[in-house]
Amino acid sequence: MATVGDLSSSRDVAILDRAVLLLMEEALTGSWTPDKEADDGRRAALVAAAQLRLYGDRDGRGWFLLTTVTARAGMGTDDESWTIGFIPPIESFEDAPTADDVAGQRALFDGLDHDAGRTLAAALLTPAVTVVVTDDVGRYKHQRPHDLPERLEVIDVETAVKRLGITPGEQPFVDIPATHPLAELDPWWVPG
């Protein structure tokens, strides 16, 4: 069985929370396009989530993308769902923290919602994880400031995409299935 530690030998590891998975799933349906979104902030977050999925999981300039079982609960995660279905949960790795360890660590975070607390706990307990990606960094503020290890950073999805350094016209790392409705659209996810 693979370990998260093995993955981190070639690149950093990022854990995505449920909010980012929801943005990815919505942005990459093939029915959503940026011109249909009136809210500028939401449009930027959806485009960034799509770009993170399409460009983010690669050697060199990206991360190995993970999530949690809890974050994926009830979402389209079957083998057909290339949008988030191929982002593995951290719990599927041999060196993942146990559910009891995550629950114990999560109990220390006063004021965090369930998803943010569990995601942060899993990240803290997995030394190979260096980044938590969310839609709102403020959701990760709790009553114990300054307790994140130096290796771990919480960033929003737009910051994550900026760090990828995608060049104008660069094609995504992930191939969009030819039968997916997104394949028929002008590639709005490719930076101009």
Contacts in CASP RR format, 6 or more apart in sequence:
PFRMAT RR
TARGET T0000
AUTHOR 0000-0000-0000
METHOD contacts of the structure
MODEL  1
MATVGDLSSSRDVAILDRAVLLLMEEALTGSWTPDKEADDGRRAALVAAA
QLRLYGDRDGRGWFLLTTVTARAGMGTDDESWTIGFIPPIESFEDAPTAD
DVAGQRALFDGLDHDAGRTLAAALLTPAVTVVVTDDVGRYKHQRPHDLPE
RLEVIDVETAVKRLGITPGEQPFVDIPATHPLAELDPWWVPG
1 93 0 8 1.000
1 94 0 8 1.000
2 93 0 8 1.000
2 94 0 8 1.000
3 93 0 8 1.000
3 94 0 8 1.000
3 95 0 8 1.000
4 13 0 8 1.000
4 66 0 8 1.000
4 90 0 8 1.000
4 93 0 8 1.000
4 95 0 8 1.000
4 96 0 8 1.000
4 126 0 8 1.000
4 128 0 8 1.000
4 129 0 8 1.000
5 13 0 8 1.000
5 95 0 8 1.000
5 127 0 8 1.000
5 128 0 8 1.000
7 13 0 8 1.000
7 64 0 8 1.000
7 128 0 8 1.000
8 64 0 8 1.000
8 128 0 8 1.000
8 130 0 8 1.000
10 59 0 8 1.000
11 58 0 8 1.000
11 59 0 8 1.000
11 60 0 8 1.000
11 62 0 8 1.000
11 63 0 8 1.000
11 64 0 8 1.000
12 62 0 8 1.000
12 63 0 8 1.000
12 64 0 8 1.000
12 130 0 8 1.000
12 131 0 8 1.000
13 63 0 8 1.000
13 64 0 8 1.000
13 66 0 8 1.000
13 126 0 8 1.000
13 128 0 8 1.000
13 129 0 8 1.000
13 130 0 8 1.000
13 131 0 8 1.000
14 63 0 8 1.000
14 64 0 8 1.000
14 65 0 8 1.000
14 66 0 8 1.000
14 129 0 8 1.000
14 130 0 8 1.000
14 131 0 8 1.000
14 132 0 8 1.000
14 133 0 8 1.000
14 160 0 8 1.000
15 66 0 8 1.000
15 67 0 8 1.000
15 68 0 8 1.000
15 90 0 8 1.000
15 119 0 8 1.000
15 122 0 8 1.000
15 123 0 8 1.000
15 126 0 8 1.000
15 129 0 8 1.000
15 131 0 8 1.000
15 132 0 8 1.000
15 133 0 8 1.000
16 24 0 8 1.000
16 52 0 8 1.000
16 65 0 8 1.000
16 66 0 8 1.000
16 67 0 8 1.000
16 71 0 8 1.000
16 87 0 8 1.000
16 133 0 8 1.000
16 134 0 8 1.000
17 67 0 8 1.000
17 68 0 8 1.000
17 71 0 8 1.000
17 115 0 8 1.000
17 116 0 8 1.000
17 119 0 8 1.000
17 132 0 8 1.000
17 133 0 8 1.000
17 134 0 8 1.000
17 135 0 8 1.000
18 67 0 8 1.000
18 70 0 8 1.000
18 71 0 8 1.000
18 72 0 8 1.000
18 115 0 8 1.000
18 119 0 8 1.000
19 115 0 8 1.000
19 134 0 8 1.000
19 135 0 8 1.000
19 136 0 8 1.000
19 139 0 8 1.000
20 49 0 8 1.000
20 52 0 8 1.000
20 133 0 8 1.000
20 134 0 8 1.000
20 135 0 8 1.000
20 157 0 8 1.000
21 67 0 8 1.000
21 71 0 8 1.000
21 72 0 8 1.000
21 75 0 8 1.000
21 84 0 8 1.000
21 87 0 8 1.000
22 75 0 8 1.000
23 45 0 8 1.000
23 46 0 8 1.000
23 48 0 8 1.000
23 49 0 8 1.000
23 135 0 8 1.000
23 157 0 8 1.000
24 49 0 8 1.000
24 50 0 8 1.000
24 52 0 8 1.000
24 53 0 8 1.000
24 83 0 8 1.000
24 84 0 8 1.000
25 75 0 8 1.000
25 76 0 8 1.000
25 81 0 8 1.000
25 83 0 8 1.000
25 84 0 8 1.000
26 32 0 8 1.000
26 46 0 8 1.000
26 49 0 8 1.000
27 46 0 8 1.000
27 47 0 8 1.000
27 49 0 8 1.000
27 50 0 8 1.000
28 50 0 8 1.000
28 53 0 8 1.000
28 83 0 8 1.000
28 182 0 8 1.000
29 83 0 8 1.000
29 181 0 8 1.000
29 182 0 8 1.000
30 180 0 8 1.000
30 181 0 8 1.000
30 182 0 8 1.000
30 185 0 8 1.000
31 181 0 8 1.000
32 46 0 8 1.000
33 185 0 8 1.000
33 188 0 8 1.000
34 43 0 8 1.000
34 46 0 8 1.000
34 47 0 8 1.000
34 188 0 8 1.000
37 43 0 8 1.000
37 46 0 8 1.000
44 158 0 8 1.000
45 135 0 8 1.000
45 156 0 8 1.000
45 157 0 8 1.000
45 158 0 8 1.000
47 188 0 8 1.000
47 189 0 8 1.000
48 157 0 8 1.000
48 158 0 8 1.000
48 160 0 8 1.000
48 161 0 8 1.000
49 135 0 8 1.000
49 157 0 8 1.000
50 189 0 8 1.000
51 161 0 8 1.000
51 164 0 8 1.000
51 166 0 8 1.000
51 172 0 8 1.000
51 189 0 8 1.000
51 191 0 8 1.000
52 65 0 8 1.000
52 133 0 8 1.000
52 157 0 8 1.000
52 160 0 8 1.000
52 161 0 8 1.000
52 164 0 8 1.000
53 65 0 8 1.000
53 83 0 8 1.000
53 84 0 8 1.000
53 87 0 8 1.000
53 174 0 8 1.000
54 172 0 8 1.000
54 173 0 8 1.000
54 174 0 8 1.000
54 176 0 8 1.000
54 189 0 8 1.000
55 62 0 8 1.000
55 161 0 8 1.000
55 164 0 8 1.000
55 166 0 8 1.000
55 170 0 8 1.000
55 172 0 8 1.000
55 173 0 8 1.000
55 174 0 8 1.000
56 62 0 8 1.000
56 63 0 8 1.000
56 65 0 8 1.000
56 160 0 8 1.000
56 164 0 8 1.000
56 173 0 8 1.000
57 63 0 8 1.000
57 64 0 8 1.000
57 65 0 8 1.000
57 87 0 8 1.000
57 173 0 8 1.000
57 174 0 8 1.000
58 173 0 8 1.000
61 164 0 8 1.000
61 165 0 8 1.000
62 163 0 8 1.000
62 164 0 8 1.000
63 130 0 8 1.000
63 131 0 8 1.000
65 87 0 8 1.000
66 87 0 8 1.000
66 88 0 8 1.000
66 89 0 8 1.000
66 90 0 8 1.000
66 129 0 8 1.000
67 84 0 8 1.000
67 87 0 8 1.000
67 88 0 8 1.000
67 89 0 8 1.000
67 90 0 8 1.000
68 89 0 8 1.000
68 90 0 8 1.000
68 91 0 8 1.000
68 118 0 8 1.000
68 119 0 8 1.000
68 122 0 8 1.000
69 89 0 8 1.000
69 91 0 8 1.000
70 114 0 8 1.000
70 115 0 8 1.000
70 118 0 8 1.000
70 119 0 8 1.000
71 89 0 8 1.000
71 115 0 8 1.000
71 118 0 8 1.000
71 119 0 8 1.000
72 84 0 8 1.000
72 85 0 8 1.000
72 87 0 8 1.000
72 89 0 8 1.000
75 81 0 8 1.000
75 84 0 8 1.000
76 83 0 8 1.000
76 84 0 8 1.000
76 85 0 8 1.000
77 84 0 8 1.000
77 85 0 8 1.000
78 85 0 8 1.000
79 85 0 8 1.000
82 174 0 8 1.000
82 176 0 8 1.000
82 177 0 8 1.000
82 180 0 8 1.000
90 96 0 8 1.000
90 97 0 8 1.000
90 122 0 8 1.000
90 126 0 8 1.000
90 129 0 8 1.000
91 99 0 8 1.000
95 126 0 8 1.000
95 128 0 8 1.000
96 122 0 8 1.000
96 126 0 8 1.000
97 105 0 8 1.000
97 121 0 8 1.000
97 122 0 8 1.000
97 125 0 8 1.000
97 126 0 8 1.000
101 121 0 8 1.000
101 125 0 8 1.000
102 118 0 8 1.000
102 121 0 8 1.000
102 122 0 8 1.000
102 125 0 8 1.000
103 121 0 8 1.000
104 121 0 8 1.000
105 121 0 8 1.000
105 124 0 8 1.000
105 125 0 8 1.000
106 112 0 8 1.000
106 117 0 8 1.000
106 118 0 8 1.000
106 120 0 8 1.000
106 121 0 8 1.000
108 144 0 8 1.000
109 116 0 8 1.000
109 117 0 8 1.000
109 120 0 8 1.000
109 121 0 8 1.000
109 142 0 8 1.000
109 143 0 8 1.000
109 144 0 8 1.000
110 142 0 8 1.000
110 143 0 8 1.000
110 144 0 8 1.000
111 142 0 8 1.000
111 143 0 8 1.000
112 120 0 8 1.000
112 139 0 8 1.000
112 140 0 8 1.000
112 142 0 8 1.000
113 139 0 8 1.000
116 134 0 8 1.000
116 139 0 8 1.000
116 140 0 8 1.000
117 140 0 8 1.000
117 142 0 8 1.000
119 132 0 8 1.000
119 134 0 8 1.000
120 132 0 8 1.000
120 140 0 8 1.000
120 154 0 8 1.000
122 129 0 8 1.000
123 129 0 8 1.000
123 132 0 8 1.000
123 152 0 8 1.000
124 148 0 8 1.000
124 149 0 8 1.000
124 152 0 8 1.000
127 151 0 8 1.000
129 152 0 8 1.000
130 151 0 8 1.000
130 152 0 8 1.000
130 153 0 8 1.000
131 152 0 8 1.000
131 153 0 8 1.000
131 154 0 8 1.000
131 155 0 8 1.000
131 160 0 8 1.000
132 140 0 8 1.000
132 152 0 8 1.000
132 153 0 8 1.000
132 154 0 8 1.000
132 155 0 8 1.000
133 155 0 8 1.000
133 156 0 8 1.000
133 157 0 8 1.000
133 160 0 8 1.000
134 140 0 8 1.000
134 154 0 8 1.000
134 155 0 8 1.000
134 156 0 8 1.000
134 157 0 8 1.000
135 156 0 8 1.000
135 157 0 8 1.000
136 156 0 8 1.000
137 154 0 8 1.000
137 155 0 8 1.000
137 156 0 8 1.000
140 154 0 8 1.000
148 154 0 8 1.000
155 163 0 8 1.000
166 191 0 8 1.000
167 191 0 8 1.000
168 191 0 8 1.000
168 192 0 8 1.000
169 190 0 8 1.000
169 191 0 8 1.000
169 192 0 8 1.000
170 190 0 8 1.000
170 191 0 8 1.000
171 190 0 8 1.000
172 189 0 8 1.000
172 190 0 8 1.000
176 182 0 8 1.000
176 183 0 8 1.000
177 183 0 8 1.000
END
